[in-house]
Amino acid sequence: MKRSVSVEAGGGPLSVVVAEANVHDAKLLAATLEAVVVEQVKPTDKAPQYLCLDKGYDNPTGEETVARHGYTPHRWVVERTLAWLSKCRALLVRYDKKARDYLGMLKLACILLWYRRQHRLSLLR
């Protein structure tokens, strides 16, 4: 099972999509961008909306998808969020037989990441 995660600059997950292991990353990009749960800020010339991608999306299909969604691509490996998600034992080894159950666990783990971030920020204030 392959997971595709979109994150914001601080590493907080914005969307998560799962697919079969043999699906290329560029084919998951459109589904991942459409699954984002927050509204995208309209890009301007002074403040473009950047989208950090790894080398797996550096192809015509990935570039077309990024442009269609109004982002400016640049390369960056977003491994920190995947490492945070892998700390959840239920996600490290896939025990779920159905993809929807695995996706539900991924979304729950993303919620926990946001909750922990918010809790840490409230302690600093």
N, C-alpha and C positions, 0 to 999 in steps of 0.2 A: 504494500500500500504506500503510495506516495502522497505527501502533504505539501501544499503550497501555501505560504503565509505571507501576507502583506503587513508591514509594520510601519509605525511612524518613526520620527527621528530618534526618539529615546528608546526605541525597541519595543514599545507597546503594540501588541497585535491589533490590526484593524480588520482583517479578514482571514479566513482559513478555508481551504478547499482540499478534498481528498479525491484520489483517482487510483486506478490500477497502477502497478509498479512499472509497466512498460509504456506509459504515456510520457511523451517528451515534455519537458518543462515549458517550452514555448506554447504548447497547446493548452496548458493550465493557466497561462497568464491572463487571458481574457476573463475566464471564470473567476479568478482571484480578484481582479480589479472590479468586476461587477458585484462581488460579494462584500465590498467595503461597507461598513455600517455607519460611517459618518459622511457628511456631505463634503465634497471636494471644494476647496477654495478656488475661485476663478483665477487662472493664471494671468499675469500681466507681463509686459516686457521687463519691468523692474523687478518683479517677484514671480519668476516662473515656478511651476510645480514640478519639482524633481522627483524622479522615481529611481531608487537605487536597485540595480539588478546585478546578478552575477553573469559569468560568461555563458551559461546555458541559454540565455535569452538573446545573445548577440547573433541574430539571424534576421532575415527579412520579415518573417512572421511576427517575431517579437517586437521589432521596430515599428511595424505597422500597427500592432495592437496598442503600443505605448502612445503613438501619435494620435490614434483614434480616441483615446481617453483623455487627451490634453496634457500629457506629461512630457517632461524633458528628460530623456534617459541619461544616466551616468552609472558607472560600474562601482559596485560595493557589495561585498559578501555579507549578508545579514545572517550570521551564524549564532549570534548571542541569544536571540529569541528562541531559535530551535534548541539551543542548549538548555535554556530555562524550561522549555516544554518537555525536554527529555528527562528532567528531574522528576517528573511524574511517572511513577513506576508503571502505571497502567498504559502509558503511551510509549515507554521505552521498548517494550515487547508487545506486539499487538495480540491481545487475547480475544478481542471481539471478532466474531465471525461475520458480522454484517458491517458494511461500510458506514451506514447511518449511525450505528452505535459508536464506532470509532470517531466519527466526526463530532458526535455529541460530547465525547470525552475530551476531544481537542478544544471544543468551544468552552467547555467547563474549565479547562486548564487556562485558557486565555482570560476568562473572567477572573480567575484566581490571581493571575499576573497583574491585572489592572487593579484589583482590590488591594493587593499587597503594596503596589506603588502608591495608591491613594492613601493607604494607612501610614506608610513611611513619610509621605509629604505632610500629612496632618500632624505627625509627631514633631516635625521640624518647625512648624509654625508656632 
